[in-house]
Amino acid sequence: FMLSEPPAKVKKTIDKSPKKIAAVGGPLVKDRRATAIWNHSVAMGLLYSSFEILNQWVERQDSELSLKDLAFIRHQIMAPLDPNEASTGDLADNRRNQRIRFCDAVVSRASDVARKFAMDKGWRDCFLARNELRVRHLIQNSSQFESLSKIGKALASNLEKFSGSDSANPSLIIVFDEATNLSLRKPLLLGPLI
């Protein structure tokens, strides 16, 4: 999914938006812009869907659990099987079925979100800027970034309901390299997540 080309309808929309790019910078600039739009749409889609689906899982958990217990349960679900343990009958490349279902759900939802973002004119317009700092500023002020921030805050809020929540000493850590850089100037306020 991360290396996929945009779907034909999305590519056609990106290629037509706006026409003046081709005249000003030629096909190379137009192609780079299209690639940047799609790659950023995919990245935002993956973040959004990861937060959303993890949040749905958190909401189904017993709020009497401590945050450490919640983290332990999630680790048990997502961790690869220990090759030294007896076989559990769980196939599929030595990963737990729940992990595979989670990843499949994230990719499926991320694909929908990426398409929606790439089709949005306001999102595509973020990539009209001539320098990276301006692009970053436009992304941070976009409705798409706001929706990512909103779902991130919802997840953080739900995690705070578990005992032992302490943003100064988090039990759950999610590391997003480039995505974290996006939020340095305008933090997502994810508490124990980043």
C-alpha positions in Angstrom: 0.0 0.0 0.0 2.7 2.5 1.0 4.5 2.0 -2.4 1.3 2.0 -4.4 0.5 4.4 -7.2 -2.6 6.5 -6.7 -5.8 5.0 -8.1 -6.6 6.1 -11.7 -9.4 8.5 -10.6 -7.2 10.1 -8.0 -4.2 10.4 -10.4 -6.4 12.0 -13.0 -7.7 14.5 -10.5 -4.2 15.3 -9.2 -2.9 15.7 -12.8 -5.6 18.2 -13.6 -5.1 20.3 -10.5 -4.1 23.0 -11.3 -3.3 23.2 -14.9 -0.9 26.1 -14.5 1.7 23.9 -12.7 2.6 22.2 -16.0 3.0 25.5 -17.8 5.2 27.0 -15.0 7.4 24.1 -14.1 6.9 21.5 -16.8 6.0 17.9 -16.4 8.8 17.1 -13.9 7.4 19.6 -11.3 3.9 18.4 -12.0 5.0 14.7 -11.4 6.8 15.6 -8.2 3.8 17.5 -6.9 1.5 14.5 -7.7 3.9 12.2 -6.0 4.1 14.4 -2.9 0.3 14.7 -2.7 -0.2 11.0 -2.9 2.7 10.1 -0.5 1.5 12.6 2.1 -2.1 11.4 1.7 -0.9 7.8 2.3 1.1 8.8 5.4 -1.7 10.8 6.8 -4.2 8.0 6.0 -2.0 5.5 7.9 -1.7 7.7 10.9 -5.4 8.6 11.0 -6.5 5.0 10.5 -4.0 3.7 13.1 -5.2 6.2 15.7 -8.9 5.6 14.8 -8.7 1.8 14.9 -6.6 1.7 18.1 -9.0 4.1 19.7 -11.9 1.8 18.9 -10.0 -1.1 20.5 -9.2 1.1 23.6 -12.9 2.0 23.9 -13.9 -1.7 24.1 -11.5 -2.4 27.0 -12.4 -2.5 30.7 -11.7 1.0 32.1 -10.9 -0.6 35.4 -7.6 -1.8 33.9 -4.4 0.2 34.6 -2.7 1.8 31.7 0.2 -0.7 32.2 -2.2 -3.6 32.0 -3.8 -2.2 28.8 -0.3 -1.8 27.3 0.6 -5.4 28.2 -2.6 -6.7 26.6 -2.0 -4.7 23.4 1.6 -5.9 23.3 0.4 -9.5 23.7 -1.9 -9.0 20.8 0.6 -7.3 18.5 3.8 -9.1 19.4 5.1 -11.8 17.1 4.9 -15.3 18.4 8.0 -16.6 20.3 9.6 -19.1 18.0 10.7 -21.1 21.1 7.2 -21.6 22.4 5.1 -24.6 21.4 2.9 -24.1 18.3 -0.4 -22.4 18.9 -1.8 -23.2 15.5 -1.6 -19.6 14.6 -0.3 -19.5 11.1 0.3 -16.6 8.7 4.0 -15.8 8.9 4.3 -16.4 12.6 2.1 -13.5 13.6 -1.1 -13.5 15.6 -4.3 -13.4 13.7 -5.5 -10.3 15.7 -2.3 -8.5 14.6 -3.0 -9.4 11.0 -6.6 -8.3 11.2 -5.5 -5.0 12.8 -2.9 -4.3 10.1 -5.4 -5.2 7.3 -8.0 -2.9 8.9 -5.5 -0.1 9.1 -4.5 -0.5 5.5 -8.0 -0.7 4.2 -9.1 2.4 6.1 -5.9 4.2 5.3 -6.5 3.6 1.6 -10.0 5.2 1.9 -8.6 8.2 3.8 -5.7 8.7 1.4 -8.1 8.7 -1.6 -10.4 11.2 0.2 -7.4 13.5 1.1 -5.9 13.3 -2.4 -9.3 14.2 -4.0 -9.7 17.3 -1.7 -8.7 20.5 -3.5 -7.7 22.2 -0.3 -5.3 19.4 0.5 -3.8 19.4 -3.0 -3.4 23.2 -2.8 -1.1 22.7 0.2 1.5 21.4 -2.3 1.4 24.5 -4.5 4.0 26.2 -2.3 7.5 26.5 -3.7 9.4 25.6 -0.5 9.1 22.8 2.0 8.6 25.0 5.1 5.5 26.6 3.4 4.1 23.2 2.5 4.6 22.0 6.1 2.8 25.2 7.4 -0.1 24.7 5.0 -0.4 21.0 6.0 -0.4 21.9 9.7 -3.2 24.3 9.1 -5.2 22.0 6.8 -8.6 20.4 7.8 -6.9 17.1 7.2 -4.3 17.8 9.9 -7.1 19.0 12.1 -8.9 15.7 11.6 -5.7 13.8 12.5 -5.3 15.9 15.6 -8.9 15.4 16.6 -8.7 11.5 16.4 -5.3 11.6 18.2 -6.8 13.7 21.0 -9.7 11.3 21.3 -7.3 8.4 21.6 -5.2 10.3 24.2 -8.4 11.2 26.1 -9.6 7.6 26.2 -6.2 6.4 27.4 -6.3 8.9 30.2 -9.4 7.1 31.6 -7.2 4.2 32.7 -5.6 4.3 36.1 -1.9 5.1 36.1 -2.1 7.5 33.2 0.8 9.9 33.5 2.0 11.9 30.5 5.3 12.6 32.3 5.9 8.8 32.6 4.0 7.1 29.8 3.3 3.4 29.6 2.3 3.4 25.9 4.7 4.7 23.4 4.1 5.1 19.7 6.9 6.4 17.6 6.2 8.1 14.3 9.4 9.5 12.9 8.4 11.9 10.1 4.9 12.4 11.4 6.3 13.5 14.8 8.4 16.1 12.9 5.2 17.5 11.4 3.7 18.2 14.9 6.7 19.8 16.5 5.5 23.3 16.1 1.8 22.5 16.5 1.7 19.5 18.8 -1.1 17.0 18.5 -1.3 16.8 22.3 -1.3 13.0 22.3 0.0 12.7 25.9 1.3 9.2 26.4 1.5 8.4 22.7 4.5 10.5 21.5 
